[in-house]
Amino acid sequence: MALKENRRQDGLPARSEFFWKSSSMTTRIAVAVIHYDGKFLIGRRPPDAPLGGLWEFPGGKLKQGESPMQAAVREAREETGIAVVPCYLYQIVHHQYDHDQVELHFMACRPADGAGTPKAPFLWVPRADLIKYRFPEANAAVLRTIMRYA
């Protein structure tokens, strides 16, 4: 765990904030690539968020002591309301955005109890239709893999 400290103009600490980053200050993110019956679960990012308006698979930052697999399961449940079973790691992608340097762990998952109806803004999209949606740059490699092999 790294300690991030903001300083006031006089050089004294303004506040401290704990967050889980690797030593290189890369944000570690687990991504649940949920596949069921030829469809994938995706959602649109809020317009005011970094990469706003783009589509994504459910996921989020790893908490301290949490594995990417555990984080993918937790984030899928929190964001979509759907419990998932992790199957395997698609790949790990390192990417530099203007707003952050990220390490994305793309985990292949399946719903624990069938597709179910996800919370908004998530929806089930047929594999062939994924190319119609605009995703963040760091998703390109996993999307190519999905289009070839899923």
MIKEFI-219244 format. One line per 3 residues: number of its first residue (from 1); their letters; for each residue x, y, z of N, C-alpha, C. Coordinates in Angstrom, 1 decimal. Layout:
<atoms>
NUM) A) X:Y:Z:X:Y:Z:X:Y:Z; ...
</atoms>
This chain:
<atoms>
1) MAL) 0.8:-1.2:0.0:0.0:0.0:0.0:0.9:1.2:0.0; 0.5:2.2:-0.8:1.2:3.4:-0.9:0.5:4.5:-0.1; 1.2:5.4:0.4:0.5:6.6:1.1:0.7:7.8:0.2
4) KEN) -0.4:8.3:-0.2:-0.4:9.5:-1.0:-0.7:10.7:-0.1; 0.2:11.7:-0.2:0.0:12.8:0.6:0.0:14.1:-0.2; -1.1:14.9:0.0:-1.2:16.2:-0.6:-0.6:17.3:0.3
7) RRQ) 0.1:18.3:-0.2:0.7:19.3:0.6:0.0:20.6:0.3; -0.1:21.4:1.4:-0.6:22.8:1.3:0.5:23.7:0.7; 0.2:24.9:0.5:1.2:25.9:0.0:2.4:26.0:0.9
10) DGL) 2.2:25.9:2.3:3.2:26.0:3.2:4.1:24.8:3.4; 3.8:23.7:2.6:4.5:22.5:2.6:4.1:21.5:3.6; 3.1:21.8:4.5:2.6:20.8:5.5:1.5:19.9:4.8
13) PAR) 1.4:18.7:5.3:0.4:17.8:4.7:-1.0:18.3:4.8; -1.7:18.3:3.7:-3.1:18.7:3.8:-4.0:17.6:4.2; -3.8:16.4:3.6:-4.5:15.2:4.0:-3.7:14.0:3.5
16) SEF) -4.0:12.9:4.0:-3.4:11.6:3.5:-4.5:10.7:3.0; -4.2:9.9:2.0:-5.1:9.0:1.4:-4.5:7.7:1.1; -5.1:6.6:1.5:-4.5:5.3:1.2:-5.2:4.7:0.0
19) FWK) -4.4:4.1:-0.9:-4.9:3.5:-2.0:-4.0:2.3:-2.4; -4.5:1.4:-3.2:-3.7:0.2:-3.6:-3.1:0.5:-4.9; -1.8:0.7:-5.0:-1.0:0.9:-6.2:0.2:0.1:-6.1
22) SSS) 0.8:-0.3:-7.2:2.1:-1.0:-7.2:3.1:0.1:-7.0; 4.3:-0.4:-6.9:5.4:0.6:-6.6:5.7:1.6:-7.7; 5.3:1.3:-8.9:5.5:2.2:-10.0:4.3:3.2:-10.2
25) MTT) 3.4:3.2:-9.2:2.2:4.0:-9.2:1.2:3.7:-10.3; 1.2:2.4:-10.6:0.2:1.9:-11.6:-1.1:1.5:-10.9; -2.2:1.9:-11.4:-3.5:1.5:-10.8:-3.8:0.1:-11.3
28) RIA) -4.0:-0.9:-10.4:-4.3:-2.3:-10.7:-5.8:-2.4:-10.8; -6.3:-2.9:-11.9:-7.7:-3.0:-12.1:-8.1:-4.5:-12.6; -9.1:-5.0:-12.0:-9.7:-6.3:-12.4:-10.9:-6.1:-13.3
31) VAV) -10.9:-6.8:-14.4:-12.0:-6.6:-15.3:-12.7:-8.0:-15.5; -14.0:-8.0:-15.3:-14.8:-9.3:-15.4:-15.4:-9.3:-16.8; -14.8:-10.2:-17.7:-15.3:-10.3:-19.0:-16.3:-11.5:-18.9
34) IHY) -17.6:-11.1:-18.8:-18.7:-12.1:-18.5:-19.3:-12.5:-19.8; -19.3:-13.8:-20.0:-19.8:-14.4:-21.2:-20.8:-15.5:-20.9; -22.0:-15.4:-21.6:-23.0:-16.4:-21.4:-23.8:-16.5:-22.7
37) DGK) -23.9:-17.7:-23.2:-24.8:-18.1:-24.3:-24.5:-17.1:-25.5; -23.2:-16.9:-25.8:-22.9:-16.1:-27.0:-22.9:-14.6:-26.8; -23.2:-14.2:-25.6:-23.3:-12.7:-25.3:-22.3:-12.3:-24.2
40) FLI) -22.0:-11.0:-24.2:-21.1:-10.5:-23.2:-21.8:-9.3:-22.5; -21.4:-9.1:-21.2:-22.0:-8.1:-20.4:-21.2:-6.8:-20.5; -21.7:-5.7:-21.0:-21.0:-4.5:-21.1:-21.9:-3.3:-20.6
43) GRR) -21.2:-2.2:-20.2:-22.0:-1.1:-19.7:-21.3:0.2:-20.2; -22.0:1.3:-20.2:-21.5:2.6:-20.7:-21.0:3.4:-19.5; -19.8:3.9:-19.6:-19.2:4.8:-18.6:-20.0:6.1:-18.5
46) PPD) -20.1:6.6:-17.3:-20.8:7.9:-17.1:-20.0:9.0:-17.9; -20.8:10.0:-18.5:-20.1:11.0:-19.3:-19.1:11.8:-18.6; -19.3:12.0:-17.3:-18.4:12.9:-16.5:-17.2:12.1:-15.9
49) APL) -17.1:10.8:-16.1:-16.0:10.0:-15.6:-14.8:10.0:-16.6; -13.6:9.6:-16.2:-12.5:9.4:-17.2:-13.0:8.4:-18.2; -12.7:8.6:-19.5:-13.1:7.8:-20.6:-14.6:7.7:-20.7
52) GGL) -15.3:8.8:-20.3:-16.7:8.9:-20.3:-17.4:8.7:-21.6; -18.5:7.9:-21.6:-19.2:7.6:-22.8:-18.8:6.4:-23.5; -17.6:5.9:-23.1:-17.1:4.6:-23.7:-17.8:3.4:-23.1
55) WEF) -17.8:2.3:-23.7:-18.3:1.1:-23.2:-17.2:0.3:-22.5; -17.6:-0.5:-21.6:-16.6:-1.3:-20.8:-17.2:-2.6:-20.3; -16.4:-3.5:-19.9:-16.8:-4.7:-19.1:-16.7:-4.2:-17.7
58) PGG) -17.5:-4.9:-16.8:-17.5:-4.5:-15.4:-16.1:-4.7:-14.8; -15.8:-3.9:-13.8:-14.5:-4.0:-13.2:-14.1:-2.8:-12.4; -13.0:-2.9:-11.7:-12.6:-1.8:-10.8:-11.3:-2.1:-10.1
61) KLK) -10.9:-1.1:-9.3:-9.6:-1.2:-8.6:-9.5:-2.3:-7.6; -8.4:-2.9:-7.5:-8.1:-4.0:-6.5:-8.0:-3.3:-5.2; -8.6:-3.9:-4.2:-8.4:-3.5:-2.8:-7.2:-4.1:-2.2
64) QGE) -6.7:-3.6:-1.1:-5.5:-4.1:-0.5:-5.7:-5.6:-0.2; -4.7:-6.4:-0.6:-4.8:-7.9:-0.2:-5.7:-8.7:-1.1; -6.3:-8.1:-2.1:-7.3:-8.7:-2.9:-6.6:-9.2:-4.2
67) SPM) -6.9:-10.4:-4.7:-6.4:-10.9:-6.0:-7.2:-10.3:-7.1; -6.7:-10.3:-8.3:-7.5:-9.9:-9.5:-8.8:-10.7:-9.6; -8.7:-12.0:-9.4:-9.8:-12.9:-9.5:-10.9:-12.5:-8.5
70) QAA) -10.5:-12.2:-7.2:-11.4:-11.8:-6.2:-12.1:-10.5:-6.5; -11.2:-9.6:-7.0:-11.7:-8.2:-7.4:-12.7:-8.3:-8.5; -12.5:-9.1:-9.5:-13.4:-9.3:-10.6:-14.7:-9.8:-10.2
73) VRE) -14.7:-10.8:-9.3:-16.0:-11.3:-8.8:-16.7:-10.2:-8.0; -16.0:-9.5:-7.1:-16.6:-8.4:-6.3:-17.2:-7.3:-7.1; -16.4:-6.8:-8.1:-16.8:-5.7:-8.9:-18.0:-6.1:-9.8
76) ARE) -18.0:-7.3:-10.3:-19.1:-7.8:-11.2:-20.4:-7.7:-10.4; -20.4:-8.2:-9.1:-21.6:-8.2:-8.3:-22.0:-6.8:-7.9; -21.0:-6.0:-7.5:-21.4:-4.6:-7.1:-21.9:-3.8:-8.3
79) ETG) -21.3:-3.9:-9.5:-21.7:-3.1:-10.6:-22.9:-3.6:-11.3; -23.1:-4.9:-11.5:-24.1:-5.5:-12.3:-25.2:-6.2:-11.5; -24.9:-6.5:-10.3:-25.9:-7.3:-9.5:-25.9:-8.8:-9.8
82) IAV) -24.9:-9.2:-10.7:-24.9:-10.6:-11.1:-23.6:-11.3:-10.5; -23.9:-12.4:-9.8:-22.8:-13.2:-9.2:-22.1:-14.0:-10.4; -20.8:-14.0:-10.3:-20.0:-14.7:-11.4:-19.1:-15.7:-10.8
85) VPC) -18.7:-16.6:-11.7:-17.7:-17.6:-11.4:-16.5:-17.3:-12.3; -15.3:-17.0:-11.8:-14.1:-16.8:-12.6:-13.7:-18.1:-13.3; -13.3:-18.0:-14.5:-12.9:-19.2:-15.3:-11.4:-19.2:-15.5
88) YLY) -10.9:-18.1:-16.1:-9.4:-18.0:-16.4:-9.0:-16.6:-16.7; -7.7:-16.4:-16.7:-7.2:-15.0:-17.1:-7.1:-15.0:-18.6; -7.7:-14.0:-19.2:-7.5:-13.7:-20.6:-6.1:-13.2:-20.8
91) QIV) -5.8:-12.1:-20.2:-4.5:-11.4:-20.3:-4.4:-10.3:-19.4; -3.2:-9.8:-19.2:-2.9:-8.6:-18.4:-2.4:-7.6:-19.4; -3.0:-6.4:-19.3:-2.6:-5.3:-20.2:-2.1:-4.1:-19.4
94) HHQ) -1.0:-3.5:-19.8:-0.5:-2.3:-19.2:-0.7:-1.2:-20.2; -1.3:-0.1:-19.7:-1.7:1.0:-20.6:-1.5:2.3:-19.9; -1.0:3.3:-20.7:-0.9:4.7:-20.1:-2.0:5.6:-20.8
97) YDH) -2.9:6.0:-19.9:-3.9:7.0:-20.4:-3.4:8.4:-19.9; -4.0:9.4:-20.4:-3.7:10.8:-19.9:-3.9:10.9:-18.4; -5.0:10.3:-17.9:-5.4:10.4:-16.5:-4.7:9.4:-15.6
100) DQV) -4.2:8.3:-16.1:-3.6:7.3:-15.2:-2.9:6.2:-16.0; -2.0:5.6:-15.3:-1.3:4.4:-15.8:-2.0:3.2:-15.2; -2.4:2.2:-16.0:-3.2:1.1:-15.5:-2.6:-0.2:-15.8
103) ELH) -2.9:-1.2:-15.0:-2.6:-2.6:-15.2:-3.9:-3.3:-15.1; -4.4:-3.8:-16.3:-5.8:-4.4:-16.4:-5.6:-5.9:-16.4; -6.3:-6.6:-15.5:-6.4:-8.0:-15.4:-7.7:-8.5:-16.0
106) FMA) -7.8:-8.9:-17.2:-9.0:-9.3:-17.8:-9.3:-10.8:-17.5; -10.3:-11.0:-16.7:-10.7:-12.3:-16.2:-12.0:-12.8:-16.9; -11.9:-14.0:-17.6:-13.0:-14.6:-18.2:-13.9:-15.1:-17.1
109) CRP) -15.2:-14.8:-17.1:-16.1:-15.2:-16.1:-17.4:-15.7:-16.7; -18.2:-16.4:-16.0:-19.5:-16.8:-16.4:-20.5:-16.5:-15.2; -21.7:-16.3:-15.5:-22.7:-16.0:-14.5:-22.9:-17.3:-13.6
112) ADG) -23.0:-17.1:-12.3:-23.2:-18.3:-11.4:-24.5:-18.9:-11.6; -25.5:-18.1:-11.9:-26.9:-18.6:-12.0:-27.6:-18.2:-13.3; -27.0:-18.4:-14.4:-27.6:-18.0:-15.7:-27.4:-16.5:-15.9
115) AGT) -27.9:-16.0:-17.1:-27.6:-14.6:-17.5:-28.2:-13.6:-16.5; -29.4:-13.7:-16.1:-30.0:-12.7:-15.2:-30.1:-11.4:-15.9; -30.8:-10.5:-15.2:-31.0:-9.1:-15.7:-30.0:-8.2:-14.9
118) PKA) -29.1:-7.6:-15.6:-28.1:-6.8:-14.9:-28.6:-5.4:-14.6; -28.0:-4.8:-13.6:-28.3:-3.4:-13.2:-27.9:-2.5:-14.4; -28.6:-1.4:-14.6:-28.2:-0.4:-15.5:-26.9:0.2:-15.1
121) PFL) -26.0:0.6:-16.0:-26.2:0.7:-17.5:-25.8:-0.6:-18.2; -25.7:-1.7:-17.5:-25.1:-2.9:-18.2:-26.2:-3.7:-19.0; -25.7:-4.3:-20.1:-26.6:-5.1:-20.9:-25.9:-6.2:-21.6
124) WVP) -26.6:-7.2:-22.0:-26.0:-8.3:-22.7:-26.0:-8.0:-24.2; -24.8:-8.2:-24.8:-24.6:-7.9:-26.2:-24.0:-9.1:-26.9; -24.5:-9.5:-28.1:-24.0:-10.7:-28.8:-22.5:-10.4:-29.2
127) RAD) -21.7:-11.4:-29.2:-20.3:-11.2:-29.5:-20.1:-10.5:-30.8; -20.8:-10.8:-31.9:-20.7:-10.2:-33.2:-21.0:-8.7:-33.1; -21.8:-8.2:-32.2:-22.2:-6.8:-32.1:-21.2:-6.0:-31.3
130) LIK) -20.2:-6.6:-30.6:-19.3:-5.9:-29.8:-18.5:-4.8:-30.6; -18.3:-5.1:-31.9:-17.5:-4.2:-32.7:-18.3:-2.9:-33.0; -19.6:-2.9:-32.7:-20.4:-1.7:-32.8:-20.3:-0.7:-31.7
133) YRF) -19.6:-1.1:-30.6:-19.5:-0.3:-29.4:-18.0:0.2:-29.3; -17.9:1.4:-28.8:-16.6:2.0:-28.6:-16.1:1.8:-27.2; -14.9:1.1:-27.1:-14.3:0.7:-25.8:-13.0:1.6:-25.6
136) PEA) -12.5:1.7:-24.4:-11.2:2.3:-24.1:-10.1:1.5:-24.9; -9.1:2.3:-25.2:-8.0:1.7:-26.0:-7.4:0.4:-25.4; -7.3:0.4:-24.1:-6.7:-0.8:-23.4:-7.5:-2.0:-23.5
139) NAA) -8.7:-2.0:-24.0:-9.5:-3.2:-24.2:-9.3:-3.8:-25.6; -8.5:-3.2:-26.5:-8.4:-3.6:-27.9:-7.9:-5.1:-28.0; -6.9:-5.5:-27.2:-6.3:-6.8:-27.4:-7.3:-7.9:-26.9
142) VLR) -8.0:-7.6:-25.8:-8.9:-8.6:-25.3:-10.1:-8.7:-26.2; -10.6:-7.6:-26.8:-11.7:-7.6:-27.8:-11.3:-8.5:-29.0; -10.0:-8.3:-29.5:-9.6:-9.1:-30.6:-9.6:-10.6:-30.3
145) TIM) -9.2:-10.9:-29.0:-9.2:-12.3:-28.6:-10.6:-12.9:-28.6; -11.5:-12.1:-28.0:-13.0:-12.5:-27.9:-13.5:-12.7:-29.3; -13.3:-11.8:-30.2:-13.8:-11.9:-31.5:-13.3:-13.1:-32.3
148) RYA) -12.1:-13.6:-32.0:-11.5:-14.8:-32.6:-12.0:-16.1:-32.0; -12.0:-16.1:-30.6:-12.1:-17.4:-29.9:-13.4:-17.6:-29.1; -14.1:-16.6:-28.7:-15.2:-16.8:-27.8:-16.4:-17.5:-28.5
</atoms>
